[in-house]
Amino acid sequence: MSGRAWADRILKKPRPRRSGLARRQMLVAWLMLLPTLAVVAVVAAWPLIQVFWMSFTNATLTSLQPPQFVGLQNYERLVRDPVWWTSVVNTIRFTLMTVIIELILGMIIALVINSQFKGRGAMRAAMLVPWAIPTVISAEMWKWMYNDIYGVINDLLVNKFHLLAHNVAFLSIPATSLPAVAAVDVWKTTPFVALLLLAGLQIIPNDIYEAATVDGASWLQRFWYVTVPLLRPAIAVALIFRTLDALRVFDVIYVMFGNQQSTVTMAIYDQNWLVNFSNVGYGSAISVFIFLIIAIFVVIYVTLIGVEVEQ
C-alpha cells in the first residue's frame, strides 16, 4: 500500500453530523463569551478609530492648534517616501528569514524533545532559556559578540575555525547587518516555536503511528503523511504568532542599530515620526499601513486554515 493510500485511510474519517444538543452548547458558549468579546472590541476598536482619524489630519505634539483635516495628504506623502519602502522591504526580508528558519529548527527540536530519552525534562527546560531572556539584554549581548575587535564570533571564525581571513564588522556592513540581527531573533524565538509544535505533537495518538508502521511506512513517510497533516493547526498557530511579531519587530533592531536606514523597519520608522518628530498625523498614516500589511498576512493565514479545515 502506498504512503498516500494508507494516510488517506488512517487520517480521513467521516465527519459526524452535529446534533441539536451540540448546537445548543455552542450557542451557550458564544453567549458566555459575548461580554468578554464586547470589552475586547471596545478596547481595541477605539484606539484603532483614533489612529485612522489622525491619519487624515496634520496633528502634531508640538502644535497648540487643533488638528485640521488634510484628506489623503499623509498617504500620498507616504507612498512617495523612499525610506518607508526601504523599511517595508527590510521588514519583509527579516520576516521571511526568521519565520522560515525558526519553523524548520523548531520542528527539529520539537521532534527530538518529543522522543523518549534520559534527561528529556532537563532539555525541555534548558531550551527555553534564550526565550526567557529579555530582548534588550539579548540584543546587547549579541551586539558585543558581533564586535569586530573583541567579539567572540569573530574569534571563533578567524582564530579557532579559520573560516575567515580577517575580522568582519557584521553590524556595520549593509549586506550582513540584517542577517546578523535575524540570527539573534532566530536564537531567541526558536524555543517558542518548538514549544508550540511540541504541544501539537503531544496530542497525536500513538495508535496512528503504530498502524502506519504495521502497514510498512518508513520514518519519512510517517512524518510526511501522519505528523505533518495532524500538526498543521500547531504549525499555523506558530506561523501566525511569529509572522505578526516579525512584522512588528522593533526592540532587537533598535537596540542594535537605532535608526540606521539600512536596517530600519516599519515599526522603527513609525516610532521615529511619532516620537522624535512629533508628527502624529504622518505617524498615524504609517501605523495604518502597518495595520493593513499585517491584516493581509492574517487573512492569508486564516484563509489557508479555513481551506484545510474544509478539506
VOPAGU-2260 file (C-alpha; in pm, 1 decimal, decimal comma):
REM VOPAGU-2260
SITE   aa  ch    i         X         Y         Z
SITE  MET   A    0       0,0       0,0       0,0
SITE  SER   A    1     138,4     341,6     -96,5
SITE  GLY   A    2     206,8     612,9     161,5
SITE  ARG   A    3     -73,4     831,7      28,6
SITE  ALA   A    4    -323,9     545,9      31,4
SITE  TRP   A    5    -275,1     439,7     391,7
SITE  ALA   A    6    -252,1     802,5     502,5
SITE  ASP   A    7    -593,1     866,9     347,1
SITE  ARG   A    8    -729,0     553,1     508,4
SITE  ILE   A    9    -598,5     643,8     854,5
SITE  LEU   A   10    -646,5    1018,5     860,8
SITE  LYS   A   11    -960,8    1076,2     657,2
SITE  LYS   A   12   -1258,9     988,5     867,9
SITE  PRO   A   13   -1623,8    1078,3     802,2
SITE  ARG   A   14   -1718,4    1394,3     986,1
SITE  PRO   A   15   -2002,6    1330,1    1232,9
SITE  ARG   A   16   -2315,1    1542,9    1195,9
SITE  ARG   A   17   -2365,6    1796,1    1469,4
SITE  SER   A   18   -2660,4    1712,0    1693,7
SITE  GLY   A   19   -2913,4    1957,6    1833,5
SITE  LEU   A   20   -2750,5    1933,7    2176,9
SITE  ALA   A   21   -2410,9    2022,4    2030,8
SITE  ARG   A   22   -2558,1    2325,1    1853,6
SITE  ARG   A   23   -2724,4    2444,8    2174,3
SITE  GLN   A   24   -2399,4    2400,7    2367,2
SITE  MET   A   25   -2214,6    2607,0    2107,5
SITE  LEU   A   26   -2480,6    2879,2    2130,2
SITE  VAL   A   27   -2444,8    2889,4    2509,1
SITE  ALA   A   28   -2066,0    2911,3    2473,2
SITE  TRP   A   29   -2094,9    3209,2    2238,3
SITE  LEU   A   30   -2341,1    3381,1    2470,1
SITE  MET   A   31   -2100,0    3340,9    2762,4
SITE  LEU   A   32   -1817,4    3481,9    2552,3
SITE  LEU   A   33   -2013,3    3787,5    2436,7
SITE  PRO   A   34   -1929,0    4013,9    2738,0
SITE  THR   A   35   -1557,1    3944,1    2701,1
SITE  LEU   A   36   -1571,0    3989,9    2324,1
SITE  ALA   A   37   -1756,9    4319,8    2371,4
SITE  VAL   A   38   -1490,3    4453,0    2610,7
SITE  VAL   A   39   -1210,3    4347,2    2376,0
SITE  ALA   A   40   -1388,4    4509,6    2081,1
SITE  VAL   A   41   -1426,3    4840,4    2267,4
SITE  VAL   A   42   -1068,9    4842,7    2396,9
SITE  ALA   A   43    -925,4    4758,0    2053,7
SITE  ALA   A   44   -1169,5    4949,0    1834,2
SITE  TRP   A   45   -1146,5    5294,3    1995,8
SITE  PRO   A   46    -767,1    5339,2    1960,2
SITE  LEU   A   47    -788,2    5199,4    1605,8
SITE  ILE   A   48   -1056,2    5451,6    1511,2
SITE  GLN   A   49    -846,0    5730,4    1662,9
SITE  VAL   A   50    -542,2    5627,2    1458,9
SITE  PHE   A   51    -747,4    5617,9    1138,6
SITE  TRP   A   52    -888,1    5965,3    1210,2
SITE  MET   A   53    -549,4    6114,9    1298,7
SITE  SER   A   54    -402,0    5980,0     974,6
SITE  PHE   A   55    -626,9    6223,8     783,7
SITE  THR   A   56    -512,4    6525,9     988,2
SITE  ASN   A   57    -199,6    6735,5    1034,5
SITE  ALA   A   58    -188,1    6667,7    1410,4
SITE  THR   A   59     143,0    6719,4    1588,1
SITE  LEU   A   60     252,2    6702,0    1951,6
SITE  THR   A   61     416,1    7046,6    1935,8
SITE  SER   A   62     124,8    7249,1    1797,4
SITE  LEU   A   63    -128,7    7416,3    2025,2
SITE  GLN   A   64    -380,2    7445,4    1739,7
SITE  PRO   A   65    -645,2    7175,5    1692,3
SITE  PRO   A   66    -560,8    6931,2    1413,5
SITE  GLN   A   67    -703,1    7009,0    1071,0
SITE  PHE   A   68    -839,0    6761,8     819,2
SITE  VAL   A   69    -595,6    6724,8     527,7
SITE  GLY   A   70    -752,0    6430,7     346,1
SITE  LEU   A   71    -510,7    6187,9     182,5
SITE  GLN   A   72    -204,2    6412,2     200,5
SITE  ASN   A   73     -28,5    6191,3     457,3
SITE  TYR   A   74     -91,3    5879,2     249,9
SITE  GLU   A   75      24,3    6045,2     -72,5
SITE  ARG   A   76     340,6    6157,2     102,5
SITE  LEU   A   77     395,4    5810,2     244,4
SITE  VAL   A   78     357,5    5641,0     -94,9
SITE  ARG   A   79     628,8    5869,8    -237,5
SITE  ASP   A   80     859,8    5823,3      63,8
SITE  PRO   A   81    1157,9    5602,0     -36,2
SITE  VAL   A   82    1261,9    5545,5     326,2
SITE  TRP   A   83     918,9    5398,0     400,5
SITE  TRP   A   84     952,9    5146,7     117,1
SITE  THR   A   85    1302,8    5063,0     239,8
SITE  SER   A   86    1153,7    4986,5     581,2
SITE  VAL   A   87     886,2    4767,0     421,3
SITE  VAL   A   88    1146,3    4567,7     227,8
SITE  ASN   A   89    1366,7    4531,9     536,7
SITE  THR   A   90    1072,3    4414,3     747,6
SITE  ILE   A   91     955,9    4156,6     493,0
SITE  ARG   A   92    1311,5    4028,7     444,4
SITE  PHE   A   93    1352,2    3998,4     821,2
SITE  THR   A   94    1017,2    3821,2     848,3
SITE  LEU   A   95    1095,0    3567,4     577,7
SITE  MET   A   96    1441,9    3490,7     712,9
SITE  THR   A   97    1334,2    3447,0    1073,2
SITE  VAL   A   98     998,0    3271,7    1034,0
SITE  ILE   A   99    1120,3    3010,1     784,2
SITE  ILE   A  100    1436,2    2924,7     979,6
SITE  GLU   A  101    1253,2    2923,8    1314,7
SITE  LEU   A  102     986,8    2689,2    1177,6
SITE  ILE   A  103    1245,7    2442,2    1045,0
SITE  LEU   A  104    1462,8    2449,7    1357,9
SITE  GLY   A  105    1157,5    2449,0    1585,1
SITE  MET   A  106    1024,8    2138,4    1410,1
SITE  ILE   A  107    1358,4    1957,6    1450,3
SITE  ILE   A  108    1383,2    2049,9    1818,5
SITE  ALA   A  109    1021,5    1953,4    1885,2
SITE  LEU   A  110    1068,4    1611,6    1723,1
SITE  VAL   A  111    1383,0    1549,4    1928,9
SITE  ILE   A  112    1226,6    1662,8    2255,9
SITE  ASN   A  113     914,2    1456,5    2187,3
SITE  SER   A  114    1115,5    1133,2    2167,5
SITE  GLN   A  115    1193,0     919,3    2469,1
SITE  PHE   A  116    1542,6     964,3    2615,0
SITE  LYS   A  117    1702,5    1021,6    2952,4
SITE  GLY   A  118    1718,4    1387,0    3056,3
SITE  ARG   A  119    1431,0    1496,1    2833,0
SITE  GLY   A  120    1277,9    1712,5    3106,3
SITE  ALA   A  121    1603,6    1899,1    3168,2
SITE  MET   A  122    1646,3    1960,9    2796,0
SITE  ARG   A  123    1292,8    2099,6    2771,9
SITE  ALA   A  124    1369,6    2347,4    3047,9
SITE  ALA   A  125    1710,3    2438,7    2904,1
SITE  MET   A  126    1576,3    2512,3    2556,1
SITE  LEU   A  127    1352,4    2787,5    2695,3
SITE  VAL   A  128    1643,5    2988,5    2837,5
SITE  PRO   A  129    1701,5    3202,9    2523,1
SITE  TRP   A  130    1330,2    3280,7    2502,0
SITE  ALA   A  131    1317,0    3376,7    2872,0
SITE  ILE   A  132    1599,7    3633,0    2841,1
SITE  PRO   A  133    1460,7    3987,5    2783,2
SITE  THR   A  134    1503,0    4103,5    2426,1
SITE  VAL   A  135    1704,7    4413,5    2518,5
SITE  ILE   A  136    1956,6    4202,0    2710,0
SITE  SER   A  137    1979,2    3951,3    2423,9
SITE  ALA   A  138    2037,2    4229,1    2171,3
SITE  GLU   A  139    2311,2    4391,4    2379,2
SITE  MET   A  140    2475,7    4054,9    2442,0
SITE  TRP   A  141    2483,7    3967,9    2072,5
SITE  LYS   A  142    2597,5    4319,7    1986,0
SITE  TRP   A  143    2911,5    4260,0    2194,5
SITE  MET   A  144    2954,6    3913,4    2045,5
SITE  TYR   A  145    2941,7    4056,9    1692,2
SITE  ASN   A  146    3209,6    4318,2    1768,8
SITE  ASP   A  147    3482,2    4305,3    1504,4
SITE  ILE   A  148    3767,9    4366,5    1751,7
SITE  TYR   A  149    3692,1    4165,4    2065,6
SITE  GLY   A  150    3374,4    3977,9    1972,9
SITE  VAL   A  151    3360,2    3603,0    2033,1
SITE  ILE   A  152    3204,7    3531,5    1691,2
SITE  ASN   A  153    3499,5    3680,5    1502,1
SITE  ASP   A  154    3735,7    3499,5    1736,0
SITE  LEU   A  155    3571,5    3166,5    1654,9
SITE  LEU   A  156    3551,1    3223,0    1278,5
SITE  VAL   A  157    3901,7    3368,8    1238,1
SITE  ASN   A  158    4122,9    3226,0    1512,7
SITE  LYS   A  159    3958,9    2896,8    1608,4
SITE  PHE   A  160    3799,7    2755,5    1291,3
SITE  HIS   A  161    3991,6    2966,4    1034,6
SITE  LEU   A  162    3678,7    3017,4     823,5
SITE  LEU   A  163    3755,4    3387,3     768,4
SITE  ALA   A  164    4084,9    3550,6     681,2
SITE  HIS   A  165    4021,5    3860,8     893,2
SITE  ASN   A  166    3769,2    4005,4    1137,5
SITE  VAL   A  167    3439,6    4127,1     992,3
SITE  ALA   A  168    3220,3    4410,0    1126,4
SITE  PHE   A  169    2894,2    4219,5    1078,6
SITE  LEU   A  170    2675,9    4501,1    1215,3
SITE  SER   A  171    2837,6    4774,4    1004,5
SITE  ILE   A  172    2817,4    4611,1     661,4
SITE  PRO   A  173    2472,6    4650,4     494,3
SITE  ALA   A  174    2496,0    4303,9     336,5
SITE  THR   A  175    2542,4    4128,8     673,2
SITE  SER   A  176    2364,1    4359,0     918,6
SITE  LEU   A  177    2009,4    4233,0     858,5
SITE  PRO   A  178    2104,8    3860,8     850,4
SITE  ALA   A  179    2306,0    3917,5    1169,2
SITE  VAL   A  180    2010,4    4058,6    1360,9
SITE  ALA   A  181    1785,2    3789,7    1209,5
SITE  ALA   A  182    2018,7    3530,3    1361,6
SITE  VAL   A  183    1965,9    3690,9    1701,9
SITE  ASP   A  184    1588,8    3665,0    1663,7
SITE  VAL   A  185    1617,5    3302,8    1548,3
SITE  TRP   A  186    1831,2    3218,8    1853,3
SITE  LYS   A  187    1583,4    3380,1    2089,5
SITE  THR   A  188    1248,8    3276,5    1940,6
SITE  THR   A  189    1307,1    2926,2    1803,2
SITE  PRO   A  190    1236,9    2773,1    2150,4
SITE  PHE   A  191     892,7    2938,1    2146,3
SITE  VAL   A  192     811,4    2783,7    1807,9
SITE  ALA   A  193     945,0    2447,3    1926,6
SITE  LEU   A  194     721,7    2468,5    2234,5
SITE  LEU   A  195     410,7    2529,9    2021,2
SITE  LEU   A  196     495,7    2241,5    1787,9
SITE  LEU   A  197     577,1    2014,9    2081,9
SITE  ALA   A  198     229,5    2080,6    2223,3
SITE  GLY   A  199      84,0    1970,3    1888,9
SITE  LEU   A  200     298,7    1656,9    1880,4
SITE  GLN   A  201     188,6    1558,9    2231,3
SITE  ILE   A  202    -177,2    1521,8    2127,2
SITE  ILE   A  203    -113,8    1296,4    1825,5
SITE  PRO   A  204    -223,3     940,6    1923,1
SITE  ASN   A  205      45,5     674,0    1910,1
SITE  ASP   A  206    -208,5     433,9    1756,9
SITE  ILE   A  207    -179,4     617,1    1424,9
SITE  TYR   A  208     197,8     570,9    1417,4
SITE  GLU   A  209     159,1     203,1    1511,6
SITE  ALA   A  210     -90,0     148,7    1229,5
SITE  ALA   A  211     141,3     321,0     982,5
SITE  THR   A  212     434,9     108,8    1099,8
SITE  VAL   A  213     231,7    -210,9    1057,8
SITE  ASP   A  214     149,2    -102,1     700,8
SITE  GLY   A  215     522,9     -75,1     630,9
SITE  ALA   A  216     562,8     301,3     633,7
SITE  SER   A  217     913,2     435,7     674,7
SITE  TRP   A  218    1009,7     710,3     921,4
SITE  LEU   A  219     994,6     971,5     644,7
SITE  GLN   A  220     651,3     851,5     531,4
SITE  ARG   A  221     519,3     860,4     885,9
SITE  PHE   A  222     649,5    1215,3     925,4
SITE  TRP   A  223     516,1    1343,7     592,8
SITE  TYR   A  224     180,9    1165,5     581,0
SITE  VAL   A  225      93,7    1147,9     952,2
SITE  THR   A  226     286,5    1402,8    1157,4
SITE  VAL   A  227     266,9    1699,0     920,8
SITE  PRO   A  228    -109,6    1674,5     845,0
SITE  LEU   A  229    -200,8    1633,1    1212,3
SITE  LEU   A  230      43,2    1907,5    1313,7
SITE  ARG   A  231     -92,3    2166,5    1070,0
SITE  PRO   A  232    -304,1    2350,5    1331,2
SITE  ALA   A  233       0,3    2392,8    1557,1
SITE  ILE   A  234     213,3    2495,7    1258,6
SITE  ALA   A  235     -47,9    2752,9    1161,2
SITE  VAL   A  236     -56,5    2898,6    1512,7
SITE  ALA   A  237     323,3    2918,3    1522,1
SITE  LEU   A  238     332,9    3086,3    1180,3
SITE  ILE   A  239      68,4    3342,2    1275,5
SITE  PHE   A  240     234,2    3433,3    1605,4
SITE  ARG   A  241     582,8    3460,3    1460,7
SITE  THR   A  242     480,6    3641,2    1142,3
SITE  LEU   A  243     286,9    3906,3    1333,2
SITE  ASP   A  244     574,5    3952,9    1578,7
SITE  ALA   A  245     829,4    3977,6    1296,6
SITE  LEU   A  246     624,2    4232,0    1103,0
SITE  ARG   A  247     607,3    4446,6    1418,4
SITE  VAL   A  248     972,4    4399,3    1513,9
SITE  PHE   A  249    1121,1    4698,9    1694,2
SITE  ASP   A  250    1325,6    4627,8    2006,3
SITE  VAL   A  251    1602,4    4394,6    1889,8
SITE  ILE   A  252    1681,8    4601,5    1577,3
SITE  TYR   A  253    1651,0    4936,6    1756,3
SITE  VAL   A  254    1889,2    4827,0    2032,7
SITE  MET   A  255    2148,9    4701,5    1784,4
SITE  PHE   A  256    2119,5    4967,1    1511,9
SITE  GLY   A  257    1897,6    5255,2    1624,8
SITE  ASN   A  258    1752,8    5449,5    1327,2
SITE  GLN   A  259    2011,5    5323,4    1079,4
SITE  GLN   A  260    1845,9    5334,0     736,4
SITE  SER   A  261    1993,2    5007,0     608,7
SITE  THR   A  262    1811,3    4814,3     883,3
SITE  VAL   A  263    1513,5    5040,6     958,7
SITE  THR   A  264    1183,7    4854,5     994,2
SITE  MET   A  265     824,9    4975,0     968,6
SITE  ALA   A  266     786,5    4996,0    1346,8
SITE  ILE   A  267    1112,5    5189,4    1390,2
SITE  TYR   A  268    1019,4    5430,2    1110,2
SITE  ASP   A  269     678,3    5484,0    1268,3
SITE  GLN   A  270     831,2    5547,7    1610,8
SITE  ASN   A  271    1071,9    5797,1    1456,6
SITE  TRP   A  272     790,9    6011,2    1317,0
SITE  LEU   A  273     558,0    5977,5    1616,1
SITE  VAL   A  274     811,9    6034,9    1895,0
SITE  ASN   A  275    1122,3    6201,0    1751,5
SITE  PHE   A  276     946,2    6428,4    1500,8
SITE  SER   A  277     616,2    6453,4    1697,6
SITE  ASN   A  278     418,2    6423,6    1372,9
SITE  VAL   A  279     108,3    6235,8    1484,3
SITE  GLY   A  280     -74,7    6269,4    1152,2
SITE  TYR   A  281     200,4    6122,5     936,4
SITE  GLY   A  282     290,3    5864,7    1203,3
SITE  SER   A  283     -74,0    5754,4    1218,2
SITE  ALA   A  284     -74,5    5705,4     840,3
SITE  ILE   A  285     231,7    5482,6     878,0
SITE  SER   A  286      51,2    5290,5    1155,0
SITE  VAL   A  287    -249,5    5236,9     928,6
SITE  PHE   A  288     -24,9    5099,0     654,0
SITE  ILE   A  289     140,2    4864,3     903,8
SITE  PHE   A  290    -203,6    4752,5    1019,6
SITE  LEU   A  291    -311,0    4681,7     661,3
SITE  ILE   A  292       5,1    4483,5     581,4
SITE  ILE   A  293     -38,5    4272,9     894,7
SITE  ALA   A  294    -408,6    4227,0     813,7
SITE  ILE   A  295    -315,9    4090,6     469,4
SITE  PHE   A  296     -94,3    3825,6     627,6
SITE  VAL   A  297    -367,2    3737,7     880,2
SITE  VAL   A  298    -627,8    3697,7     603,8
SITE  ILE   A  299    -392,2    3474,3     405,2
SITE  TYR   A  300    -323,5    3251,4     705,9
SITE  VAL   A  301    -687,5    3234,3     814,3
SITE  THR   A  302    -796,8    3156,7     457,0
SITE  LEU   A  303    -543,2    2874,6     428,5
SITE  ILE   A  304    -652,8    2733,4     765,0
SITE  GLY   A  305   -1017,3    2752,6     657,1
SITE  VAL   A  306    -944,4    2565,1     333,6
SITE  GLU   A  307    -757,2    2297,2     526,7
SITE  VAL   A  308   -1040,5    2252,4     773,1
SITE  GLU   A  309   -1294,0    2216,9     491,7
SITE  GLN   A  310   -1081,5    1952,8     323,5
